[in-house]
Amino acid sequence: MPIDESLPFVAVNIAVLTVSDTRDLASDRSGQTLADRVVAGGHKLADRKIVKDDVASIEAILRGWIADPEVDCVITTGGTGITGRDVTPEAFDRVLEKKIEGFGELFRMLSYAKIGTSTMQSRALGGVAGGTYLFALPGSTGAVKDGWDDILKFQLDARHKPCNLVELMPRLQEHLKG
């Protein structure tokens, strides 16, 4: 995955949301791991929150960040499994305008090499709403590392070739232009 060092780095404003009924800031290892990687990658941590596994609550935070011009991307951790409390994808369905199908497919492909068929239990997904990228990762620290280190750190780097998500950001809302 080549990075063209001759191009300028463009920092992305990224909000991190942990979806959990049991974690707080002190015990949120996955959210902290993600926040640390965002900052280490040169991006701005625009906000960080923890929310209970509740569709309406998750949706409200997502909509707030989507409406915030200081947030370019939201990455969630947790709530992507298949149990009754796992409702992050359902909240995403309420806000997404377009899905990025390849994100979930790629995440599961990469995850398969590490955890085998257990990856089928992940409903990791990505999409766009209001010109904001949204990505949902599983709640384990390993899944956060995989999602960031193997996919998002490259796609959220304007120097990544042959293409990346950052270069598309100015065009995400072109359908709204008269």
Sequence and secondary structure as in RCSB ss.txt:
>XXXX:A:sequence
MPIDESLPFVAVNIAVLTVSDTRDLASDRSGQTLADRVVAGGHKLADRKIVKDDVASIEAILRGWIADPEVDCVI
TTGGTGITGRDVTPEAFDRVLEKKIEGFGELFRMLSYAKIGTSTMQSRALGGVAGGTYLFALPGSTGAVKDGWDD
ILKFQLDARHKPCNLVELMPRLQEHLKG
>XXXX:A:secstr
  B TTS     EEEEEEE SS  TTT HHHHHHHHHHHHTT EEEEEEEE S HHHHHHHHHHHHH TT SEEE
EES  SSSTT  HHHHHHHH SEE HHHHHHHHHHHHHHHGGGGGG   EEEEETTEEEEEE SSHHHHHHHIII
IIHHHT TTBSS  SGGGGGGTTGGG  
